[in-house]
């Protein structure tokens, strides 16, 4: 677990501290790139970054989680190499991509020396990459004389991940890391970019179970699912004039034209269209403080991800099934892109410790794997603190 004390030992004259949350998606999986509605929450697990400016414009990064160090120039980012001409390590592509994206937008960057680490599990689907991206975006903004609003920063980070790192992620992850509100889920309409915080029921806690199966998003079937949705849209555009995304296809229109789709594409489309409706229903449940209804929608979402979108694994299914067998659990589902990573459960707060212990024990007994449990609450979005000279010394 990284703390600023650890970071300051590595960079004792740091002038900035940045705290950037991960995110968990409660409902609305694989619909953000279909312009749908999603319901993530920033969580109180963080990437923490200590930094100071450099006069030579070089970027010197130390990533404690990877025991890695690299120096690159913002003037040679297109080549994706360090100052010695060596390829940037994978972990460095995220901050380098943010620098590349901001500069592509005409924004000047300062040189920086930064040390960072996190208590977010890497590759578990909790948006450690988006948290890193927002941390550096907010840092560079704090050090510069330009200003973007939070949505623009999130979009710049998404652009970096799409076009520099090479992952076709939607905007949800970066949005949630940037806009988190303590104790609230975020209802985010990707199409209009409108959003509102919705309070989670007071008696609940979010429990995340890391299956222990790490997935690399760039190497997974995530991009294939995006391509399949694009194929669906191409077919349906010939039949439903004016649609711009699967978000624009009503359930009635889908039922009318589903027979024109190959079986696999039909399943993908059904998940997306029904999942968007589940998010709408979940927002009503939160307004009514109805944890039971919200949990039912979470479980239905998991079943759809397993059967229609086919992104679950036996281990994730086991975690969900075991969670739903616990009396204090309202709902459970895989979260993130799938193919490994985590499940998220909404649990009675007074049962969270017992739930975590029992779920971990039963999962190990059934699969032989160890699940790391994270009891969370929704957090505020990425923030930066400028240190006084007294604090630095």
DRENBASE-144756 format. One record per residue (C-alpha): residue number from 1; residue in three letters; y negated, x, z. Coordinates in steps of 0.1 Angstrom, whole numbers. Layout:
residues N
NUM/Ala/Y/X/Z
...
***
This chain:
residues 393
1/Unk/0/0/0
2/Unk/-33/15/-11
3/Unk/-63/13/11
4/Unk/-98/27/8
5/Unk/-90/52/35
6/Unk/-63/66/13
7/Unk/-86/66/-18
8/Unk/-115/82/1
9/Unk/-92/110/12
10/Unk/-86/117/-25
11/Unk/-123/112/-34
12/Unk/-143/118/-2
13/Unk/-177/116/-19
14/Unk/-171/82/-35
15/Unk/-202/61/-41
16/Unk/-185/28/-51
17/Unk/-156/7/-38
18/Unk/-142/-19/-61
19/Unk/-116/-46/-50
20/Unk/-99/-65/-78
21/Unk/-73/-92/-71
22/Unk/-41/-99/-89
23/Unk/-34/-135/-99
24/Unk/-5/-159/-97
25/Unk/-3/-188/-122
26/Unk/6/-220/-104
27/Unk/10/-242/-135
28/Unk/2/-239/-172
29/Unk/26/-211/-184
30/Unk/24/-198/-220
31/Unk/-4/-223/-229
32/Unk/-34/-201/-226
33/Unk/-29/-186/-260
34/Unk/-24/-222/-273
35/Unk/-59/-231/-260
36/Unk/-45/-253/-233
37/Unk/-54/-258/-196
38/Unk/-41/-235/-169
39/Unk/-41/-233/-131
40/Unk/-41/-198/-118
41/Unk/-53/-185/-85
42/Unk/-66/-150/-76
43/Unk/-45/-137/-47
44/Unk/-51/-114/-17
45/Unk/-32/-85/-32
46/Unk/-55/-60/-48
47/Unk/-62/-31/-70
48/Unk/-86/-9/-51
49/Unk/-108/17/-68
50/Unk/-131/44/-54
51/Unk/-155/61/-78
52/Unk/-185/82/-83
53/Unk/-206/89/-115
54/Unk/-203/121/-135
55/Unk/-231/137/-154
56/Unk/-210/149/-183
57/Unk/-198/114/-195
58/Unk/-162/122/-191
59/Unk/-138/98/-174
60/Unk/-115/114/-148
61/Unk/-89/90/-135
62/Unk/-63/95/-108
63/Unk/-37/66/-105
64/Unk/-19/69/-72
65/Unk/7/43/-81
66/Unk/18/65/-111
67/Unk/10/99/-95
68/Unk/-9/105/-127
69/Unk/-42/121/-136
70/Unk/-60/122/-169
71/Unk/-94/131/-183
72/Unk/-108/115/-215
73/Unk/-140/112/-234
74/Unk/-156/78/-242
75/Unk/-166/93/-275
76/Unk/-130/98/-287
77/Unk/-113/66/-276
78/Unk/-101/55/-310
79/Unk/-76/83/-310
80/Unk/-62/73/-276
81/Unk/-60/110/-265
82/Unk/-72/129/-235
83/Unk/-96/159/-236
84/Unk/-67/182/-245
85/Unk/-57/160/-275
86/Unk/-26/147/-257
87/Unk/-17/110/-260
88/Unk/-31/89/-231
89/Unk/-3/78/-207
90/Unk/4/40/-208
91/Unk/-13/33/-175
92/Unk/-45/50/-188
93/Unk/-48/27/-218
94/Unk/-61/-2/-197
95/Unk/-93/15/-183
96/Unk/-97/34/-216
97/Unk/-94/1/-235
98/Unk/-121/-14/-213
99/Unk/-144/15/-221
100/Unk/-136/11/-258
101/Unk/-142/-27/-257
102/Unk/-175/-24/-239
103/Unk/-188/3/-262
104/Unk/-177/-18/-292
105/Unk/-201/-44/-278
106/Unk/-229/-20/-279
107/Unk/-229/-12/-241
108/Unk/-236/23/-228
109/Unk/-211/38/-203
110/Unk/-215/64/-177
111/Unk/-191/92/-170
112/Unk/-170/85/-139
113/Unk/-145/100/-115
114/Unk/-122/73/-101
115/Unk/-91/71/-79
116/Unk/-72/38/-77
117/Unk/-41/23/-64
118/Unk/-28/-12/-54
119/Unk/-6/-33/-33
120/Unk/3/-53/-64
121/Unk/39/-48/-77
122/Unk/37/-32/-112
123/Unk/54/-52/-140
124/Unk/60/-82/-118
125/Unk/38/-107/-137
126/Unk/9/-107/-111
127/Unk/-16/-93/-135
128/Unk/-19/-58/-122
129/Unk/-32/-48/-156
130/Unk/-60/-74/-157
131/Unk/-69/-64/-121
132/Unk/-73/-28/-133
133/Unk/-93/-39/-163
134/Unk/-118/-60/-143
135/Unk/-121/-33/-117
136/Unk/-134/-8/-143
137/Unk/-155/-34/-161
138/Unk/-173/-44/-129
139/Unk/-177/-7/-120
140/Unk/-192/3/-153
141/Unk/-216/-26/-151
142/Unk/-227/-17/-116
143/Unk/-234/19/-127
144/Unk/-253/8/-158
145/Unk/-285/-11/-166
146/Unk/-268/-39/-187
147/Unk/-254/-72/-174
148/Unk/-227/-95/-187
149/Unk/-217/-127/-169
150/Unk/-182/-129/-155
151/Unk/-167/-148/-185
152/Unk/-181/-121/-208
153/Unk/-165/-94/-187
154/Unk/-132/-112/-187
155/Unk/-134/-116/-225
156/Unk/-142/-79/-230
157/Unk/-111/-70/-209
158/Unk/-89/-94/-229
159/Unk/-102/-78/-261
160/Unk/-92/-44/-248
161/Unk/-57/-56/-239
162/Unk/-52/-73/-273
163/Unk/-67/-47/-296
164/Unk/-63/-14/-277
165/Unk/-33/-18/-255
166/Unk/-15/-40/-280
167/Unk/-6/-70/-258
168/Unk/-15/-104/-272
169/Unk/-24/-119/-239
170/Unk/-45/-150/-235
171/Unk/-77/-151/-214
172/Unk/-62/-166/-182
173/Unk/-53/-133/-164
174/Unk/-87/-117/-168
175/Unk/-105/-150/-161
176/Unk/-86/-155/-128
177/Unk/-92/-119/-116
178/Unk/-129/-123/-124
179/Unk/-136/-158/-111
180/Unk/-113/-162/-81
181/Unk/-124/-185/-53
182/Unk/-110/-181/-18
183/Unk/-85/-209/-8
184/Unk/-88/-225/-42
185/Unk/-68/-228/-74
186/Unk/-87/-226/-107
187/Unk/-85/-253/-133
188/Unk/-94/-235/-165
189/Unk/-98/-250/-199
190/Unk/-92/-222/-224
191/Unk/-107/-242/-253
192/Unk/-140/-250/-238
193/Unk/-141/-221/-212
194/Unk/-151/-247/-186
195/Unk/-135/-244/-152
196/Unk/-136/-257/-116
197/Unk/-121/-246/-83
198/Unk/-97/-270/-67
199/Unk/-87/-266/-30
200/Unk/-50/-261/-22
201/Unk/-37/-284/5
202/Unk/-47/-268/39
203/Unk/-11/-269/52
204/Unk/3/-248/24
205/Unk/8/-211/16
206/Unk/17/-194/-16
207/Unk/49/-173/-14
208/Unk/56/-150/-42
209/Unk/92/-136/-46
210/Unk/95/-105/-67
211/Unk/129/-106/-84
212/Unk/131/-68/-87
213/Unk/134/-71/-124
214/Unk/105/-52/-140
215/Unk/94/-63/-174
216/Unk/71/-45/-198
217/Unk/50/-72/-215
218/Unk/42/-51/-246
219/Unk/80/-46/-252
220/Unk/91/-81/-242
221/Unk/96/-113/-262
222/Unk/61/-124/-252
223/Unk/46/-116/-286
224/Unk/76/-133/-303
225/Unk/68/-165/-284
226/Unk/32/-163/-296
227/Unk/44/-159/-332
228/Unk/66/-190/-328
229/Unk/37/-211/-316
230/Unk/17/-199/-346
231/Unk/46/-210/-369
232/Unk/46/-244/-353
233/Unk/8/-247/-358
234/Unk/11/-238/-394
235/Unk/37/-265/-401
236/Unk/18/-292/-381
237/Unk/-15/-285/-397
238/Unk/0/-297/-430
239/Unk/8/-330/-412
240/Unk/-20/-335/-387
241/Unk/-54/-327/-403
242/Unk/-80/-310/-381
243/Unk/-59/-295/-354
244/Unk/-70/-260/-344
245/Unk/-43/-252/-318
246/Unk/-13/-269/-302
247/Unk/-37/-281/-275
248/Unk/-50/-306/-302
249/Unk/-16/-321/-307
250/Unk/-10/-353/-287
251/Unk/24/-362/-272
252/Unk/26/-392/-296
253/Unk/18/-370/-326
254/Unk/44/-345/-316
255/Unk/71/-372/-312
256/Unk/62/-385/-347
257/Unk/65/-351/-364
258/Unk/91/-332/-342
259/Unk/119/-337/-367
260/Unk/100/-316/-392
261/Unk/103/-285/-370
262/Unk/133/-262/-367
263/Unk/151/-266/-334
264/Unk/137/-235/-318
265/Unk/102/-242/-328
266/Unk/105/-278/-316
267/Unk/115/-266/-282
268/Unk/86/-242/-280
269/Unk/61/-268/-290
270/Unk/75/-294/-266
271/Unk/71/-270/-237
272/Unk/34/-262/-246
273/Unk/24/-299/-251
274/Unk/41/-312/-220
275/Unk/30/-282/-199
276/Unk/-7/-290/-207
277/Unk/-1/-325/-194
278/Unk/15/-312/-163
279/Unk/-16/-291/-155
280/Unk/-38/-323/-159
281/Unk/-15/-342/-135
282/Unk/-15/-313/-111
283/Unk/-53/-313/-109
284/Unk/-52/-349/-99
285/Unk/-26/-340/-72
286/Unk/-49/-314/-57
287/Unk/-79/-338/-57
288/Unk/-57/-362/-38
289/Unk/-44/-334/-15
290/Unk/-8/-343/-26
291/Unk/13/-312/-21
292/Unk/45/-331/-28
293/Unk/34/-342/-62
294/Unk/21/-308/-70
295/Unk/54/-292/-61
296/Unk/73/-317/-83
297/Unk/52/-306/-113
298/Unk/58/-269/-105
299/Unk/96/-275/-106
300/Unk/93/-294/-138
301/Unk/74/-266/-153
302/Unk/101/-241/-144
303/Unk/128/-263/-159
304/Unk/108/-264/-191
305/Unk/103/-226/-192
306/Unk/140/-222/-186
307/Unk/153/-248/-211
308/Unk/126/-251/-238
309/Unk/106/-219/-238
310/Unk/137/-198/-228
311/Unk/118/-171/-208
312/Unk/137/-174/-175
313/Unk/166/-152/-163
314/Unk/195/-161/-140
315/Unk/179/-142/-111
316/Unk/146/-162/-115
317/Unk/166/-195/-117
318/Unk/184/-184/-85
319/Unk/152/-178/-67
320/Unk/139/-212/-77
321/Unk/171/-231/-68
322/Unk/173/-213/-34
323/Unk/137/-220/-27
324/Unk/140/-257/-35
325/Unk/169/-259/-10
326/Unk/145/-251/18
327/Unk/130/-281/36
328/Unk/95/-266/39
329/Unk/92/-258/1
330/Unk/72/-283/-20
331/Unk/78/-266/-54
332/Unk/88/-234/-71
333/Unk/88/-219/-105
334/Unk/88/-186/-124
335/Unk/52/-173/-128
336/Unk/39/-150/-155
337/Unk/54/-144/-189
338/Unk/90/-145/-176
339/Unk/118/-121/-186
340/Unk/117/-108/-151
341/Unk/89/-106/-125
342/Unk/83/-132/-99
343/Unk/86/-168/-88
344/Unk/59/-186/-69
345/Unk/65/-213/-43
346/Unk/42/-237/-25
347/Unk/54/-238/11
348/Unk/43/-254/44
349/Unk/22/-228/61
350/Unk/41/-231/94
351/Unk/74/-224/75
352/Unk/62/-194/54
353/Unk/78/-166/75
354/Unk/112/-183/79
355/Unk/111/-193/42
356/Unk/105/-158/31
357/Unk/132/-144/53
358/Unk/159/-169/43
359/Unk/150/-168/6
360/Unk/153/-130/5
361/Unk/186/-130/24
362/Unk/202/-157/2
363/Unk/189/-141/-30
364/Unk/205/-107/-20
365/Unk/237/-124/-10
366/Unk/239/-142/-43
367/Unk/227/-116/-68
368/Unk/230/-82/-49
369/Unk/193/-77/-56
370/Unk/164/-72/-31
371/Unk/135/-96/-35
372/Unk/102/-84/-21
373/Unk/83/-113/-6
374/Unk/45/-118/-6
375/Unk/29/-145/14
376/Unk/-6/-150/-1
377/Unk/-37/-171/0
378/Unk/-62/-175/-29
379/Unk/-89/-148/-30
380/Unk/-124/-143/-43
381/Unk/-127/-125/-77
382/Unk/-134/-88/-83
383/Unk/-162/-74/-63
384/Unk/-179/-40/-59
385/Unk/-196/-23/-30
386/Unk/-221/5/-33
387/Unk/-217/29/-4
388/Unk/-246/43/16
389/Unk/-249/80/21
390/Unk/-238/74/58
391/Unk/-206/57/46
392/Unk/-199/85/20
393/Unk/-204/112/46
***
